[in-house]
Structures are given as C-alpha cells and as structure tokens.
Amino acid sequence: MSLAQQTFGGSGLSRIASGLIWRLEHAFERARASGKPEDDTRIRIFVLLAMFGLLFVALAVFATRATVFSDAGKGDGWTPPIGAARADLVDRNGQMLAADLLHYGLYIDPREIWDLGETRRVLTAALPEMSPLRLEKALSGNRRVFVVGGLTPEVRATIHDLGLPGVSFEPEQKRVYPLNYTAAHLIGFADTGGLGLAGAEAALNDQVRAAAASHGSVPLSIDLRIQATVEDELYKACAQFRPKGGVGVVINVHTGEILALANYPTFDPNRPGAYSLDARLNRAAQSIYEMGSTFKGFTVATGLDTGVATPTSTFDATHPYQLGYRTIHDYHATHKILTLVEVFQHSSNIGTARLGEEIGPERLHAYFDRFGLTQPAKTELLESARPLTPRKWDIDAIASTSFGHGINVTPLALARAYSGLLNGGELLPLTIKKLPAGTVVHGPRMIKESTALTLLQIMRSNVTGGSGKSANVPGLNVGGKTGTGDKWEPAARRYSSTKQVSSFAAVFPTDGALSDPRYFVLVLMDEPQRTTGVDPTGGIVAAPAAGRIIERIAPFLGVKPRPETFPFSQVPEDPSGEEH
Amino acid sequence: MNWLNRRVRGFRLIDLVAFSVLACLILGVYLAKTIAGRERTEIARIDRQIDDEKARIRLLQAEVSHLEEPQRIERLSEAYLGLAPAPMKHRANLDQLPALAGTPAAAPAKPFQPSVDPMQIAAPQPPAPLPEATQMAAVAQPGGPQ
C-alpha cells in the first residue's frame, strides 16, 4: 500500500482519492522507466498549475486594484444636482448675481399616512405659506402628488425630522437672484425649466448652460458697485420727479462694456410674475424715445467731421427759423448770433437746424447710419428694439432729426453712438459680457479722431458754461449734453407740452488723449413731473443725477482728480466772419 | 528540483506550497474586498457629506450675496453709522497730503440724500389738463427740446 493509501485511511471517498493518487504516482514511474521525461505527467501538471496560479494571481491583483483603488471618491466630489442647468451669473468682480441652488419639493402620498389630521396640522404649522387648498387636495387623493417646492435644506430637515409617514422630498434646482431688484433688467430671469427668458439669462442662455456643465460661472460686464450707485441716484431722482420711467447707463467707451444698466420701475426677478409688464420693461433696450437735444451732439459731430462747421462757425439764432414745414424756436431764446459752441451750450434748436441744413439730408442720414442710430443697438440683449426713423430724409426730416425729433431710438442706441463718438470715432458693439483685461475692441470708423477730440471739448464746455452745469464735478472734467424731448401724443396729433423725455448724456474725463480711460453716463427720465416749480428739463432732472453718479463711481473706475479744464471759455470770433 | 519532490505527510511540498499560496490569495482577495467595501461605503458617505456641504456653501454664498446687497448696505450705513459717499473735494492722493496739511479744512459736504426704495416711490400723477390757449400754443410749436 502506498503512503497515500496509508494516510487517507479506509473510508470510501478516501479510498477513491488514494486510488487516483496511486495511479498517478505509477504513471510518473512508468514515464521515467520508459526514458521519456517529456511525458512525465507531473511536469504537465506543474505547468498547468503554474499557469492557473499566474492567472489567479493576475485576477487577484486586478480585483484588489479595482476594489481598493477604484475611482470612488475621486474628482471634485461635486455632482450636478438634478436639473442644474444654469451656471452662476457673476459681476465683473465675481459677485454672485444669479445661481441655481438646491431646494426640495415636498410630496405627499396619502396611502401611507396613518393620521391625516396630525399630518395636516403639523405641515400647516411648519409651512404656513403653503396653500391649504393644495394640501387638502393632496391629502384627500389616492396617489403621491407634489405639494410645494422651493424648500431650503433647513426647512426640509425640519419637516423630515418630524418623521411624518407619507411625506417625502425630492431635490430640485431653483434659480435664485440674491440681489433682488439690483440689476434686475440686465440679469433678467429664467423659467423653472432652465430656459432664460429675459436679460442676460436669455441673451447668454447657451453660454450659461455650457458653463453649468463645467461648473463654471459667466461673468457679466457690470460692476455691482457702479450698478448700485446708478440705481441709488436714479431712484432718488425718480422719487423727486416721479417720472413714468427712468434709465441709467454707464459704458466704457473703449470696450463697449455696459458697466451699469438701471431701470425704473424695477422688479424682483425671483418673482417676475408678481410684477407688471411695465415694471419688467427694460426701457434702456426696449423703449424708443425722441431724445431731444442730446441728438445735437450727433449733428454737431457731423458738421465738424464734414468740415461744414468749426467750433467758431456762427449761426443766426436771432429769430425763429422756418425750415421745411416747421418753424423752429429756441426754448431759451438768445436772439443772438451764436458760435457752434454756443449753439451747443445754449442748446439752440435754430442753430442746430441751420447746421443740419448746411450738412444736407443725404449726409446727415449717412452719418446717422454710421452712428448706428438707424438700427437696433448692437448688443447681446435680445430686447434691443428697432428705432423709428424718417421715411424720407429731406429738409423736413432735418428740421426735426437735427435736434432729436422725428427719430426714436433706444437709450442704448444713443449710448452706443455717443460711446463711438467719444472713444475716438469707432462704433463698437455694446456688450453685457466681461471682456478680458486689456482687450482692444475695434469697430467701423464713424468720424475722424480730430472730430472726436473737438466734440469732447465742446461737451466739456457745455458743463463748464452751458446747460449742463449741474452735472459738473470739480476735478473730473465732466462733459455732457442735456436733452428734453417733448412727447408726441398720437391721439391729439401734437407734441405735448407737459410730457417730456428728459436726459443727460455725460462723459468723463474729457481731458487727456483719446486712448485714455473714458466713460459715458446716460440718465434719462420719461415724463418727469414738475415738482420743483421749474420745467423738468434734462438740465434739472437728469444732469444733477448724472453728476452725482460720476462723483461716486470715479473711485471705482480709478479716475483720479485732475486739473480742471475750461475749453472754449473765450471763443474767438470766426476769422472768416461767415455767418451760419 | 529535488526539494519540489519532497513529501510532507504524503503530500509533495510543491502541492502544499501551491495550496498555501492559493489559500492566501483567496483570503487576501476576500479581505481586500471586504475592507474595500467598507471603505467604499465610507467614501460614499463622505461624498454625500461633501455634496451637502457644497450645497450649503452655495446657499450661504447666496445668503451673503443677499446680505451684501448694495442698497441694503447703504441704507444700514446711513441709518446706523451716518456714513455717506465721500464727495470729490474730500478725496486726495498721498502726494497731495503735504500741500493739504497747511490749508484750512474743506467745507462740509452737502447733506447726503438718503437712499430710496424703488418699490416705495410714488406713482406719477397724470398731468393736469392744459388751458386751451396753451394747448394751441403747443400745437403751433412742436418740440421745445433743450
């Protein structure tokens, strides 16, 4: 008996095993005896065992690696919650303007509730704002239904801790605008499905969604500090003059970035449905106005650029002027012969109309085209409205458009055109997106650089010695142009003498090279009230607000106090003696 | 290869070694799976905790943003601290300080107008109808912009 047989004893199973091993041992011996070691079964078995062993070791190594060093816990640990479709909107300094936040929806399954009365009582106490009707409907139903959404994690935890059977929660994303009405019209709002409906939310919808996938944010061009200042001063002015609407805009003229865009009345984008369409109207982009005398800047720029006039050219404003179908008067009649600068300073309709007549309808139309005044303001905002322009550019059109009547444009279109005039003469698109620092933007040339420089000085002279005095801020060399456009009343088919659009288009600083930092500020009020005993003209209602805005935002923009300039304080006589 | 053919209690050493290695591997894999499962559960728990914390951080960021609403800060600073924006004439560069040292104090700034809640601004009143004579004048002189 072999050793194997001795070891395994006498049971049936062990006998079979012993027999197998015995036969195997004999097979080894037979192979050795026949002199064919390659037939040695032990070698074959050893090779097989080694192969299986290696395979098993490999499997073990991979299995261990897969379990111990799995990808679980790798990455940034942040998984986009259900429905997280939109990235954060932030201002140019990274301040949060809009965000998707995790909230919870409360669901009730009445089939699982033991005590309906207790559930009703507890939920009503925990969620006093919940509609009792909706709760009752859910409790009396026979399936799981949604009851209320937008619960914060804290509220959810409070209710969850009550341990109410049949009450459950599901995560949901809610678009939140933490600054309430601040920059509401620029930020806009999105629907519960994650689709932008207004403002930047609609204009940058695709970008916001793409940024959400990479957990990024979308920086807007606005500076929250400037935005808040503009809103503060606009609302103060609106509280004083109680207009139907108001607009405040600040633009970097070299990049076209909108640094602030304020509207009155305003709304809370967290509850857009709670406000009227009028409150949600982005007047800066959607409303078109006959701007009035702020358009004189365009006519004067055209006159200078075409060589029709120089700052010292003179225009007869001694009497009302008949041009086309219209007799043109001056609001503050000077009954004098005025230089071009004085025409601008006194905001003389007669002088501007005479200048417009010399420019001619074709050239004025061509220049207004170049200024972008005959198209919607080029910006990402989908709300940007088309202007109303004269059907025919003839002498009648000049009699109106040269000083801002007969042509209706949006405040943004006006701001874009002025920004182009003041940046050296290039028409740039306005943007609500933050551009990288140092970005140089170029656009089609509107006017010569020399014209832009002259216009800057004329606008400055209007603040030092013209209708825009109340916008002056010592040390900032503010320039600007007032505007008061009477509103057309279609029903009465006449211009109203009580309803105006009063505005002030400002620029600062006006000194230095054309490439120096420069900012455009527009304050506009639609139908301001006569609350101070004087006519609510642009110089009364808008210019002071613009001045206060400029004084407050200059430090944010890094504009330092500088020596004051007083251009054209002594306008010499026109050497040619020619009277315009 | 003699040592491979040595027998211990009837079993060849190579078989015993292979069996031992096999047993060790089985035990090792079992232990690795068990420990890894426990670690995986812990990782998932920490992941959930991180997600919760991140959601909470975002909520707090939104809360901070809400509390830092400029108009709110301005109202509070006016009401409790008496602060107001510094007027231009009260601003100076460091270079200007020596020159300002000898000059008399600047005149106090104009009283600052308190902030206004846009939701509280009174609605505009409809303009009073004009006397007929004025209306006729308005028709005769369309537009008096300045």
Boltz contact constraints between the chains, C-beta under 6 A:
constraints:
  - contact:
      token1: [A, 3]
      token2: [B, 10]
      max_distance: 6.0
  - contact:
      token1: [A, 4]
      token2: [B, 10]
      max_distance: 6.0
  - contact:
      token1: [A, 7]
      token2: [B, 10]
      max_distance: 6.0
  - contact:
      token1: [A, 49]
      token2: [B, 18]
      max_distance: 6.0
  - contact:
      token1: [A, 60]
      token2: [B, 25]
      max_distance: 6.0
  - contact:
      token1: [A, 60]
      token2: [B, 29]
      max_distance: 6.0
  - contact:
      token1: [A, 63]
      token2: [B, 29]
      max_distance: 6.0
  - contact:
      token1: [A, 64]
      token2: [B, 32]
      max_distance: 6.0
  - contact:
      token1: [A, 67]
      token2: [B, 32]
      max_distance: 6.0
  - contact:
      token1: [A, 67]
      token2: [B, 33]
      max_distance: 6.0
  - contact:
      token1: [A, 67]
      token2: [B, 36]
      max_distance: 6.0
  - contact:
      token1: [A, 68]
      token2: [B, 32]
      max_distance: 6.0
  - contact:
      token1: [A, 68]
      token2: [B, 36]
      max_distance: 6.0
  - contact:
      token1: [A, 72]
      token2: [B, 40]
      max_distance: 6.0
  - contact:
      token1: [A, 72]
      token2: [B, 43]
      max_distance: 6.0
  - contact:
      token1: [A, 73]
      token2: [B, 43]
      max_distance: 6.0
  - contact:
      token1: [A, 77]
      token2: [B, 47]
      max_distance: 6.0
  - contact:
      token1: [A, 77]
      token2: [B, 50]
      max_distance: 6.0
  - contact:
      token1: [A, 78]
      token2: [B, 54]
      max_distance: 6.0
  - contact:
      token1: [A, 96]
      token2: [B, 61]
      max_distance: 6.0
  - contact:
      token1: [A, 96]
      token2: [B, 65]
      max_distance: 6.0
  - contact:
      token1: [A, 99]
      token2: [B, 62]
      max_distance: 6.0
  - contact:
      token1: [A, 101]
      token2: [B, 58]
      max_distance: 6.0
  - contact:
      token1: [A, 101]
      token2: [B, 59]
      max_distance: 6.0
  - contact:
      token1: [A, 101]
      token2: [B, 62]
      max_distance: 6.0
  - contact:
      token1: [A, 102]
      token2: [B, 55]
      max_distance: 6.0
  - contact:
      token1: [A, 176]
      token2: [B, 62]
      max_distance: 6.0
  - contact:
      token1: [A, 178]
      token2: [B, 62]
      max_distance: 6.0
  - contact:
      token1: [A, 178]
      token2: [B, 65]
      max_distance: 6.0
  - contact:
      token1: [A, 178]
      token2: [B, 66]
      max_distance: 6.0
  - contact:
      token1: [A, 179]
      token2: [B, 69]
      max_distance: 6.0
  - contact:
      token1: [A, 228]
      token2: [B, 70]
      max_distance: 6.0
  - contact:
      token1: [A, 232]
      token2: [B, 115]
      max_distance: 6.0
  - contact:
      token1: [A, 235]
      token2: [B, 116]
      max_distance: 6.0
  - contact:
      token1: [A, 235]
      token2: [B, 118]
      max_distance: 6.0
  - contact:
      token1: [A, 236]
      token2: [B, 113]
      max_distance: 6.0
  - contact:
      token1: [A, 236]
      token2: [B, 116]
      max_distance: 6.0
  - contact:
      token1: [A, 238]
      token2: [B, 121]
      max_distance: 6.0
  - contact:
      token1: [A, 239]
      token2: [B, 116]
      max_distance: 6.0
  - contact:
      token1: [A, 239]
      token2: [B, 121]
      max_distance: 6.0
  - contact:
      token1: [A, 242]
      token2: [B, 122]
      max_distance: 6.0
  - contact:
      token1: [A, 242]
      token2: [B, 124]
      max_distance: 6.0
  - contact:
      token1: [A, 244]
      token2: [B, 124]
      max_distance: 6.0
  - contact:
      token1: [A, 264]
      token2: [B, 118]
      max_distance: 6.0
  - contact:
      token1: [A, 266]
      token2: [B, 118]
      max_distance: 6.0
  - contact:
      token1: [A, 292]
      token2: [B, 145]
      max_distance: 6.0
  - contact:
      token1: [A, 293]
      token2: [B, 145]
      max_distance: 6.0
  - contact:
      token1: [A, 293]
      token2: [B, 146]
      max_distance: 6.0
  - contact:
      token1: [A, 329]
      token2: [B, 141]
      max_distance: 6.0
  - contact:
      token1: [A, 331]
      token2: [B, 144]
      max_distance: 6.0
  - contact:
      token1: [A, 331]
      token2: [B, 146]
      max_distance: 6.0
  - contact:
      token1: [A, 347]
      token2: [B, 146]
      max_distance: 6.0
  - contact:
      token1: [A, 403]
      token2: [B, 145]
      max_distance: 6.0
  - contact:
      token1: [A, 404]
      token2: [B, 145]
      max_distance: 6.0
  - contact:
      token1: [A, 405]
      token2: [B, 143]
      max_distance: 6.0
  - contact:
      token1: [A, 473]
      token2: [B, 88]
      max_distance: 6.0
  - contact:
      token1: [A, 474]
      token2: [B, 88]
      max_distance: 6.0
  - contact:
      token1: [A, 475]
      token2: [B, 88]
      max_distance: 6.0
  - contact:
      token1: [A, 482]
      token2: [B, 146]
      max_distance: 6.0
  - contact:
      token1: [A, 484]
      token2: [B, 145]
      max_distance: 6.0
  - contact:
      token1: [A, 484]
      token2: [B, 146]
      max_distance: 6.0
  - contact:
      token1: [A, 485]
      token2: [B, 145]
      max_distance: 6.0
  - contact:
      token1: [A, 486]
      token2: [B, 143]
      max_distance: 6.0
  - contact:
      token1: [A, 494]
      token2: [B, 138]
      max_distance: 6.0
  - contact:
      token1: [A, 494]
      token2: [B, 139]
      max_distance: 6.0
  - contact:
      token1: [A, 495]
      token2: [B, 142]
      max_distance: 6.0
  - contact:
      token1: [A, 495]
      token2: [B, 143]
      max_distance: 6.0
  - contact:
      token1: [A, 497]
      token2: [B, 138]
      max_distance: 6.0
  - contact:
      token1: [A, 498]
      token2: [B, 127]
      max_distance: 6.0
  - contact:
      token1: [A, 529]
      token2: [B, 124]
      max_distance: 6.0
  - contact:
      token1: [A, 537]
      token2: [B, 146]
      max_distance: 6.0
  - contact:
      token1: [A, 551]
      token2: [B, 88]
      max_distance: 6.0
  - contact:
      token1: [A, 552]
      token2: [B, 85]
      max_distance: 6.0
